């Protein structure tokens, strides 16, 4: 009798756990609510092997196929991601970078010491022309981070004119002398970076005034070239910073306000990137999911001053941050990319999609060989990380119509602490296909979820899944395909109900037609 009772209680508990995993999809589109493709942006700072050895190997390199020094394999891989924008040259590096050092004949360019990242000497062989021409190769829009801390108003004003002005001027003349006839017409501009820290240790009031000055001379009276000027925003939960900027900067001068938040355990003890414990994993995911609270609270402040949501929240640095791989330069921030990073990417992108009325741009930190990279390189070798595959799977949401997906999730528990195991987001593309992205962060338990569909009838469902046995699993140069997407057979559609069996530690993308 006792065994029967225990079996019954276990069965009932299991049913209760599964019952918590439910969702409702509102399948009617709102034509005014689109998930901007720019949420899926990337970041390329002069840091470690991001630029030199990552993107750029030099025009004279005979071992690695390249176009004007830019790796062909990197270009093709990033094209498959449909990278919408790429931020450069920093980061902290941006506020020590003087753009005129990186133009003209390469043999005449001065060297610079990268004081922020490793103290290495760079020869400025990768500069403005190299970056903007690379963006054309990638089919992506450049996002230039301007030097506000150690630069001048004139310097930033000249850079805008150099890359954007088609008429006759000293800067357009200089551009033409350096081999570029037509301007690149760069739209996205950062006015300083992390002004509260490496960008000058400024107060928000001081920065707001400086921003107004720089933004004025970048764009003139009416901003007739429609520059999208982005203010250096808050460090994670510094809500006062957002309050001061939204209150003190005229909104006609402000395209977006930035926000930086990394999924980090402890800045003084970040933990390993691959040989981590489940306790490390849980703490990292807790920090990643804190993005939801950050977005809600910063958005509430922005709504107070901008109820029509004309100013975008731009999360232009996000991702996981751990200790560097053993034996590598501590200033290069090279870390392995595991299934943990796939989980971070999946839940974060779901948050961004669900807040796409305010978040209209974001940048994963970073693209190659730095932090939560989508690509790792080693001389001729290149591999795609689990994060890469999530970004590729999720690109179905780019410029698609947002669909509300309300998820009620079971818990993933660690001791007395708990996190929602399942998250999701949904959209409908311009061809009429509906996509649902679901993530189960629980590393040990699969999760069944039932999605009730309201407002549409679907005839078919298919999908892809990214999963692996262990959260520490990752791709290596010897086994670059250890983790990659596969066809998903765990979804069943009956009438208005969609049931999905999510494996442990998995990202699933479903397409309904």
Secondary structure, DSSP 8 states (H G I E B T S, - for coil): -HHHHHHHHHHHHHHHHHHH-EEEEE----TT-EE-GGGGEEE--SSTTSTBTTTB--TT-SSS-EETTEEHHHHHHHHHHT--EEEES-SGGGGG--GGGGSS-GGG---EEETTTTTEEE---S-HHHHHHHHHHHT-EEEEEE--SSS-HHHHHHHHHHHH--SS-HHHHHHHHTT--S-----EEEE-S-TTTTTT---HHHHHHHHHHHHHHHHTTTTTT--EEEEEEEETT-HHHHHHHHHHS-GGG-SEEEEEEEE-S-TT----SSS--HHHHHHHHHHHHHHHHHHHHHHHHHHHH-TT--SEEEEEEEEE-----TTS-GGG-----BHHHHHHHHHHHHHHHHTTTTEEEEEES-SBSSSS-SEEEETTEEEE-HHHHHHHHHGGGTTEEEE-EEEE--EEEETTEEEESEEEEEEE-TTS-EEEEEEE--SS--EEEEEEEES-----EEEEEEE-SSTT-B--SSSTTSS--EEE--EEEETTEEEEEE-SSEEEEEEE-
